[in-house]
Amino acid sequence: MVGTARSARTARTARTARTARRTTAGASGTARGRPGNGVRSAPSTAAAVSRLVAVALPSGDEFVRTLRRIWDDGDAVLPVDLRLPAPARARLLSALRPDRIVDSSGTTRLADPVPALDGDALVLATSGTTGVPKGVVLTHDAVRASAAATSERLAVDPANHHWLACLPLAHVGGLSVVCRALHTGTRLTVHPAFDPDAAQSCGATHVSLVPTALGRIDPSRFTRIVLGGAAPPTDLPPNVVCTYGMTETGSGIVYDGVPLAGVGVRAVDGELQVRGPMLLRAYRDGSTPEGVDPTVDGWLATGDAGTVDATGTVQVFGRSGDVVVTGAQKVWPDPVEAVLARVPGVAEVAVIGRADPEWGAVVTAVVVPADPARPPTLADLQAAVRAELAPYCVPRRVELVDALPRTALGKVQRGRLREA
């Protein structure tokens, strides 16, 4: 693991004209960042530029050390998911045009780079995207705001708490854990991937997980578990916090239905819109350092359907494109999936719509059976949903599969299921 932080120096770049912190690295097994390490304020002028450096390293200590070194140099980081096949990785670099790439073989300069703006911290490729990659630009101020608001809500005590990062660092769910630890000076352990035994034995008090990982551990081993990336199961233990957020918001911004401090959420025509200091600066399109600002008057349209009640409590139904319209009734997959997941014999389940000449679409349960030789029947699934939800939510079809397609952060890719 990354060594204990114990030294600082003045950043070595005339581009930034201000100071930055760095830490030395050893091999002690954990890291304790100091508030502000590798963190820089917003630039005094939007004309100032820095470099974008792609990092193609495994999730682990060397990744974190490289991240801090690049930030100390006044540059921004583009994490590259090593699980991407070579053609997809090439498309990513071609679309976002970093200055250089750091990988296991060293540092390589790249042709025709486009700078980043001074103050940019991260450019993250959105998970589950298709076609041309889209880069979400998060500034140092946004990263700091996210870390501060999250730590406040979770009542993180840097002197006594310990974060585990075991989600991929190429994505916001994993990288945000690292940023929280660095900004608050909280102890940090980084694992290359989620391993139940390693996660439970490392001594961490706090961890971010996806629902599939939660089912493989004893939750009581942790003080707090931050759960996101997919619809949560029911009957969660009290130390599990369910989050809502996305890459564009720098990770979760709504915890158990309540927005973080400084975050605004509203519903416009059934779509959730959000604003706050942790939102992205722009989408990087590879043509200019400025990129494209997707917000309108500071509000970002999320593409998620939901409501905000009079108390400010947020309820998220799911992606607008995932709703199943059957016989003029709208069926949101998440509540149906929550019921079906409790049916004996169901290991995993996703709900989608299949085209139907009579109903327009019919609710379809795509099920991974716990025992392929004894899968749950359509009648079993229908009875469970009929007992808890409206009649139009009852699935009319069931499809058995070996596995559900997921993003790197564990989100079920319903779009791929619909295309199958």
N, C-alpha and C positions, 0 to 999 in steps of 0.2 A: 504494500500500500504506500501511498504518498507519505513522505516524511513530515515531521513537525515543522511548521513555519517559524522561522526565527531570525530572518534578516530582511532588510529593505534597502532599496537604493533608488536614486533618481533615474527616471526613464531616459533612455538614450536616443531620443528622437527629437529633431528640431520641428517636426510636423506638429507635435501636440502642444508644445510650449507649456507644459504643466507636468506634474509628477505622477508617478504610478508606483504601485507596490509590487514587489515580487517576493516569492519565498524560495528558500532552498529546498531541495528534495533529497530524501534519503531512502531507507528501506525498512522503516520501523513498523509498518503495517497500517497506520492511519495518518490522517492529516488534520490539523487544526488551523483553519484559515483565520486571518485577522480581518475585521470589518474593513472593507475597502480594498483588500488585496486583489490586484488585477482589475480594479474597477475605476472607471474614469468618468468624469463629468461630461455633460453635453458640450459640444464645441461652441465657441463664441461666434462662429460664422459658419453658415451652411456651405460655404465655398471650400472649406478645409476638407482635404481628402486623406484617406489612408488606404492600406492594401487589404484585400480579402484573401485569406489564406485557408485553403481547403485542408482538412485534417482527416486522413484515412487511416486511423489507428484503431485497434480493438478498444472496447470500453475497459478502462482500467487506469492505473496510476500514470502511465506514460501519456495517455490522452490528457489527463488533468494537468500534468506538468507542462505539456505543450500548449494547452489552452492558456495557462497563466503567462507563459513566456510570450505568446503572440499578443496577448492583451498588454503586457508590459511594454512591448514595442509599439504600441499605439495602433494595432491592426485589428481587424475583425476576423471571426472564425466561421468557416463553413464546414460543419461536420459531414462526413461522407459515410453512409451505412455500408459496411464491408459486405453485407449480405446481398447487395445489389449485384446482378450479373454485369460483366464488363460493358456490354452495350448500354445498359441503363446508367452506369456510372459515367460513361463517356457523354451521354446526353445531358446528365446533370452538370458536368463541368462545362460543356459547350453552352448551355443555356445561361448559367450564372456567372461564368467567366472570371474565376478567381485569378489572382496574380501568381500563385504557386500552390503546390500540394506537398504536404508532409505525410509520408507513409513509412513503412518499416525499412525502406531502403534509403531514406534520407529526404532531402528537400529538392524539388524539381520546379524550375520556373516554367510557366505556361505561356503560350502565345496569346497575344491580343487581349490582355486583361482589362477589366473595367474596375476603377477604384471603388472603395466604399467611402461613405462620409465619415469624417472624424466624429467619434462618439458612437458609431455603430459597434455593437459587441458581437452579435450573432446573426448569421443568415441560415435559416433552417428550412429545409425542403419539407413541405407539408406531407403528412403521412397519407397513404391511400390515394394519391393523385395518379392521374393517367395523362398521357400525352406529354406536352412540354413541362418540365419541372418548374415549380413556382417557389421562389425563395422568400421567406418571411424575415424581414429585417427588424431585429430587436436592438434597441440602444442600451448602453450601459445604465442609463437612468431607468429604463423600463425593467431591465433585469433586477436592478436594485429595488425598485418599487414592488415587484412581484415577491422577491425574497423577504422584504420587510413585512408586507401585508400578510403573507402566508405564515411567517414565523410568529407574528403577533396573534393571529387567530389560533394557532396551535399551541400558544404559550411555550414556545421553545426556550429552554434555558441553556445557553451555550456552555456553561460550566459543567452541566450534568447530563446533557442529552447527546445523542450520537446518531447521525444519519447514516443509513445504508443506501447506496445507489446501486441498484441491480437491474434496472431497465436500461435499454440501449442508450448510450450517450449521444448517438446521432439524432435523437429525437427529443422533443421538449420534455416528455415525461421523465426521462432519465437525467437529462442535462440540468433541468431545473432543481433537482436535488443537490447537485454539485454546487450550483450557484447559491442556493440557500445556505449551505454550509460555509462557503467562502465568504459570503457577505455578513454572516452573523458570528463567525469565528467558532462554529460548532464542529465538533469532531466528525470526521468523514471516513467511511470505508467504502471502497469501490470494488464491486465484483464484475467479472467479465460478462456474466449472464446470471439469470435467476437460477439458483440452486437451493431447494428447500432446506437441506441440512446446513449448508454454508450460511444461509441467511439467518437461521435461528441460532447459530452457534457463534456468530461474530461479535455479539455483545451490543448490537445497535438497539436503540430505543425507538427510533423513528424510521419508517420506510414507506416508499411509494410503490404500490403494486397495481396490477390489473386483476379483474375478478378471477380469471383462471388460476393465477398464482395464489390468490388468497385461499382457495380451496385446498392447497397443498401444504399449508403451514398451520401451526397452532397460533392463532391470533394473540393469545394471552402472553406470548413471549415478548411482545412489543408494547410500549407505552401508547403509541399512536400509529395507526396505519392509514395512509392517505390512498384512497381507492379511486381510480379513474380509468378512462380509456374505453369503457364499455358499460352497458347497463349492469348495475349491481344486483347481486342476489338479495333475496328477502331475509329477514331475521338476522341482521348483522349484529355482531358484538358491539358493545358501547364504545370501544376504543377505535372503531373504524369510522372514518370520515369520508363521505361520498362527495366527490368534486365534479364540477362542470367547468370546462374550459377547452382551449384548443391551442394550436401552435401560435395563432395570431394574438392570443392573450397571454403568451408566456407561461402557459400551464393553467392550472385551475384558478378561477376567479369567484366561483360560487361554492361554498362549503355547506353541505347539508341544507341546501336551499337558500342560504343566506349569503348575499354578496360580501366579498372582502371589503375592508375599509378603503374608501376612495373609489369604489367600483359602482357604476350605475348600470342597471338593467331595465329594459322596457320591452313591451311586446307591441309591435306595430303590424296590424293585419295578421296576427297569429305568429309572426316571426320575431324571435328574440333579437334585440339589438343591445350592444354593450359599449361602455366607454370606461376609461380609467387610465392611470399613468403607466400601466404595464403593457398597454396595447402596442402592437407593431407600429413602426414608423412608416413602412411602405412595403410593397411587394417589389422585390428586385427582378427586373426583366432582362438584365444583362446588357442593356443599351446605355444607361446612364447611372451615375452613383445615386441620384435622387430616387429613382424607382417610381412606383405608382402608389399614391396614397388611396386606400380603399374606403376611408371613413368619410362621412358627411357630417359636418359640424361636430366632429369628434366621435360620432357614433358609428360602430361597425355592425353591419348586418351579418348575422352569423350563419344564416341558412338553416337554423334549427327552429323547430316549432315549439312553442311553450307559452306559459302564462306567468304574469306577475300579479299577485293579489294585493289587497289594500295594505297589508302589513309589509310588503316588499319581498315576500317569500317567492322564490322562483321554482316553477315546475317545468321540467324539460321533457317534451314528448319524443323527440328524436329528429333526425334529419328530415326536412320537408319532403325530400325526394323519396323517403322510405315509407311514407304513409300509403296504406292500401285503401283505395276507394272502391268499395264493393256495394253495389246496389244503392249508390248515392250516400252511403255511410262511410265515414272515415275511421279507419282502424290503425292505431299506432302500434308498431311492433313490440315496443318495450314491455308494456303491461301484459301482453299475451305471452311473451317469452318468459316473464317472471313466473307466471302460472305453470306453463309447460315444463319449466326447469325442475319443478317439484314432483312431476309425475314419475313414479317408479320406472326404471329402465331407460330414462333419458339422461345421457351424459352431457350433451350440449344441444342447443336448439337455436334456430333463427327463424323469424317469421318474415315472409315476403308475400308479394302479390303475384299471381299467375293470371295471364289474360284469360278471359272467359266470355263467350259470346252473349251469355244471358246476364251476367252480373257485372260485366266490365272487367272485374278482377275478382279472384277468390283468395281468401286467406289460406296460405299454404305454410305448413310447419316443416322445416328442413331439420331433420333430427339425426344426431349421432347417437346410436344406441349404446348403452353401457355393455350389453351383450348382443352382438350381432345375430346370434342364434335365436334370441328371444326379444325382438324389438317391441316397443310399445305399439299398440294398435291405434288406428285412427279413432276408434270408439273411445279408447282410454283418454286420448288427448281431448276429444270433444267434451267428454263428461267433466273433465277438470276445468276447462274454460267456461263451460255452461254454468258451472256452480258458482263462479266468481265474477264473470264479466257479462256484458251485454250479448244478446244472441248473435248479433252480426260479427262479433269477435271470434266466434267459434270457427276453427279451421275446417275447411272442406276437403283439404288434401294433405297428405303427408308424404314426404320424400326422405328416404334413408340414405345417408352418406357416411363415408369413413371419417371425414374431418370437415370443419368449416374453414373457409378462407379467411385469413386475418391479416391485419397490418402488423408492422413490427411492434406496435404497442398493444396488440391483442384485440383491436377492434374488429368485429365481424364485418366483412366486406359484403354487405347485402347486394350491392350492385353486381358483383361477380356471380352471386347465386342467381340473380334474376337473369343474367346473360347465359347461364348454363343450360 
